[in-house]
Amino acid sequence: PTDDAGVNRPVRSWPVMVETDVRVDAKTVRVEGQRLRTEWAGSGRVTGTLPEVRFGGSIGIVRGSFVFLGRRFNILRGDVVIPSGQAAEPVLFITAETRAAGATIQLTVEGPASSPSLTLSSDPPMEESEILSRILFGKPGDSVSPWQLAYLAYALDVIDGGGPILQKLDRGQDVLGFDQISLKQSEDESGLSAIQVGKQLSERVYLEGEVGFKDQPDVFAIEAELAPSLILRTETSPRMREGIGIYWSRDY
């Protein structure tokens, strides 16, 4: 190459050729975001010659959860495979599960990290639109309102469209600053009774609010995770005394 004066300049190279072959083991790696809380563990190798080193390996989920379309999913399996090639892209294999309206729903994320595919399945089996109706509104698709049908159509477009999915989902949550927004049906199913919002204040503290419609009361609660299977919850409402409850749970 030449400079502005037309003088040839030597090409600079790495001063010392160093061959690397290092194994990396990670027992616990936390990955957290606005609607994501996970812990991973894995291993890999750093190989090549400085400065062009390559990393290859895989990491797997230890435990975690994320919010998808306003509903929290628990991750059952999560693997990220990182090929050793310089231009290679990480590949995701993630399965998560939730319960909604009497059905067990699984979400599978699979493929390259930049554009993974999303697949929904359920037990009992049902159509994708029916699964989404339960995720979004907590009820079957034949009982949703016209505006809910419009939101359902948008969600179907997001699922089927692929691409940078996380940039498309939960736009209302991004605008309002909440981690979770959902609508609550009245007990007699005559209409909506409240809007529920949630915000992850810290790694182990979650704030939840419920604003009631018509004569329904407002409810506010704070949950603190004392241990993986122990949750402290305090709740207040105009129609009840403030209270504190301790909940114990264990996943198998």
C-alpha positions in Angstrom: 0.0 0.0 0.0 1.0 3.6 -0.5 0.5 6.8 1.6 -0.8 10.2 0.4 2.7 11.0 -1.0 2.8 7.9 -3.1 5.5 6.2 -1.0 5.2 2.5 -0.6 4.7 1.3 3.0 5.4 -2.3 4.1 2.4 -4.3 5.2 2.4 -4.9 9.0 2.0 -8.4 10.1 1.5 -10.0 13.6 5.0 -9.7 15.2 5.0 -13.2 16.7 3.2 -16.3 15.3 1.7 -18.0 18.3 -0.1 -21.3 17.9 -3.0 -21.6 20.4 -5.0 -24.6 21.6 -6.8 -23.8 24.8 -9.8 -25.6 26.3 -12.4 -23.5 28.1 -14.9 -24.9 30.6 -17.7 -22.8 32.0 -19.8 -24.2 34.9 -22.3 -21.4 35.1 -22.9 -18.6 32.5 -25.8 -16.3 33.1 -27.6 -14.8 30.1 -30.2 -12.2 31.0 -32.3 -9.7 29.0 -35.5 -7.7 29.2 -37.6 -10.9 29.1 -34.9 -13.6 29.5 -33.4 -15.3 32.6 -31.1 -18.3 31.9 -28.1 -20.1 33.3 -25.9 -22.1 31.0 -22.9 -24.4 31.2 -20.6 -25.7 28.6 -17.1 -26.1 27.1 -15.1 -25.3 24.0 -11.6 -24.9 22.5 -9.8 -21.9 21.3 -7.4 -22.9 18.4 -5.5 -21.3 15.6 -2.7 -18.8 15.2 -2.8 -15.3 16.7 -4.4 -13.0 15.8 -6.8 -15.3 13.8 -8.0 -17.6 16.5 -11.2 -19.7 16.3 -13.5 -20.8 19.1 -15.7 -23.9 18.8 -17.8 -25.7 21.3 -21.3 -26.0 22.8 -23.2 -24.8 25.8 -26.4 -26.2 27.4 -29.1 -24.8 29.5 -29.0 -25.4 33.3 -32.3 -23.6 34.0 -34.1 -20.6 32.8 -37.3 -18.9 31.4 -38.3 -16.2 29.0 -41.4 -14.3 28.1 -42.9 -15.0 24.6 -46.0 -13.0 23.5 -46.7 -12.0 27.1 -46.5 -15.5 28.6 -43.7 -17.0 30.6 -42.1 -20.2 29.2 -39.8 -22.5 31.2 -36.9 -23.8 29.2 -36.7 -27.6 29.1 -33.7 -28.0 26.9 -31.3 -25.4 25.4 -28.2 -26.1 23.4 -26.0 -23.6 21.4 -23.5 -25.2 19.1 -20.6 -22.9 18.0 -18.7 -24.3 15.0 -15.0 -23.7 14.9 -14.9 -22.0 11.5 -14.2 -18.2 11.5 -17.3 -17.3 9.6 -19.5 -20.0 11.2 -22.7 -19.0 12.9 -23.9 -20.4 16.2 -26.8 -22.8 15.9 -29.7 -22.9 18.4 -31.7 -25.9 19.7 -34.1 -24.7 22.4 -37.4 -26.2 23.7 -39.6 -24.4 26.2 -43.0 -25.1 27.8 -45.9 -23.4 29.4 -49.5 -24.2 30.5 -52.5 -22.2 29.1 -56.2 -22.8 29.0 -55.9 -26.5 29.9 -53.2 -27.3 27.4 -49.4 -27.9 27.6 -47.7 -25.8 25.0 -44.2 -26.3 23.7 -42.1 -23.7 21.7 -39.1 -25.0 19.7 -36.5 -22.6 18.5 -34.1 -24.2 16.0 -31.6 -23.0 13.5 -28.9 -20.3 13.0 -28.8 -17.6 15.7 -29.6 -14.7 13.2 -32.8 -16.3 11.8 -34.0 -19.3 13.8 -37.3 -21.0 13.1 -40.1 -21.1 15.7 -42.5 -24.1 16.0 -45.4 -24.4 18.3 -46.9 -27.7 19.4 -49.3 -28.7 22.2 -50.8 -31.5 24.2 -53.6 -32.1 23.3 -52.6 -31.4 19.6 -54.2 -28.4 18.0 -53.7 -25.9 15.2 -51.1 -23.2 15.5 -53.8 -20.4 15.6 -55.5 -22.3 18.4 -52.3 -22.6 20.3 -51.5 -18.9 19.9 -55.0 -17.9 21.1 -54.3 -19.8 24.3 -50.9 -18.1 24.7 -52.2 -14.6 24.0 -55.7 -14.7 25.6 -55.9 -17.8 27.7 -58.9 -19.2 25.8 -59.9 -21.1 22.6 -59.8 -19.3 19.3 -63.6 -19.5 18.7 -64.3 -17.3 21.7 -62.0 -14.3 21.0 -63.2 -10.8 20.1 -62.6 -9.2 16.7 -59.7 -7.0 17.9 -58.1 -10.1 19.5 -58.4 -11.9 16.1 -56.4 -9.0 14.6 -53.7 -9.4 17.2 -53.8 -13.2 16.6 -53.3 -12.6 12.8 -50.2 -10.4 13.6 -48.8 -13.1 15.9 -49.2 -15.8 13.2 -47.4 -13.5 10.7 -44.5 -13.2 13.2 -44.3 -16.9 13.7 -44.4 -17.8 10.0 -42.3 -14.9 8.8 -38.9 -16.0 10.4 -36.1 -13.4 10.4 -35.1 -11.4 13.5 -38.0 -12.6 15.6 -37.0 -11.0 18.9 -37.1 -7.6 17.2 -40.8 -8.1 16.2 -42.3 -9.6 19.3 -44.0 -7.8 22.2 -43.9 -4.3 20.7 -46.4 -3.1 23.2 -44.2 -4.3 26.0 -41.2 -2.5 24.6 -43.1 0.8 24.2 -44.6 0.7 27.7 -41.5 -0.6 29.4 -43.0 -3.8 30.8 -41.7 -7.3 30.6 -45.1 -8.9 30.4 -48.6 -7.6 29.4 -51.7 -9.9 29.4 -55.5 -9.6 29.5 -57.6 -11.3 32.1 -61.0 -12.8 31.4 -63.9 -12.4 33.8 -65.0 -15.5 35.7 -68.3 -15.7 33.9 -66.4 -15.2 30.5 -68.6 -12.2 29.7 -65.6 -10.0 28.9 -62.3 -8.7 30.1 -61.9 -8.0 33.8 -58.4 -6.6 34.1 -55.1 -5.9 32.4 -52.0 -7.5 34.0 -48.5 -6.1 33.7 -45.2 -7.3 35.1 -41.7 -6.0 35.4 -38.5 -7.8 36.4 -36.9 -5.4 38.9 -33.8 -7.5 39.5 -32.5 -11.0 39.0 -34.8 -12.4 41.8 -37.5 -9.7 42.3 -40.6 -9.4 40.1 -43.3 -6.7 40.3 -46.8 -7.6 39.2 -49.8 -5.3 38.8 -53.4 -5.9 37.9 -55.7 -3.0 36.9 -59.3 -4.0 37.1 -62.1 -2.9 34.8 -65.5 -1.6 36.0 -65.9 -2.8 39.6 -62.9 -5.1 39.6 -60.2 -4.2 42.2 -56.6 -3.3 41.5 -54.1 -5.8 42.8 -50.3 -5.3 43.2 -47.8 -7.9 44.2 -44.0 -8.4 44.6 -42.4 -11.8 44.3 -38.9 -12.5 45.6 -37.0 -15.7 44.7 -35.4 -16.7 48.0 -34.1 -20.0 46.5 -34.7 -22.0 43.3 -37.7 -23.6 44.9 -38.8 -21.0 47.4 -40.7 -17.8 46.5 -41.8 -15.0 48.8 -44.9 -13.1 47.6 -46.5 -10.0 49.1 -49.8 -8.8 47.8 -52.1 -5.8 48.4 -55.6 -4.8 47.1 -58.3 -2.3 48.2 -60.6 -5.2 49.0 -58.2 -7.2 51.1 -55.6 -6.7 53.8 -52.0 -6.7 52.8 -50.6 -10.1 53.1 -47.4 -12.1 52.7 -47.2 -15.7 51.4 -44.4 -18.2 51.0 -44.7 -20.6 48.1 -42.6 -23.7 47.6 -42.3 -25.5 44.3 -40.1 -28.0 42.6 -39.8 -29.0 38.9 -39.2 -32.6 38.0 
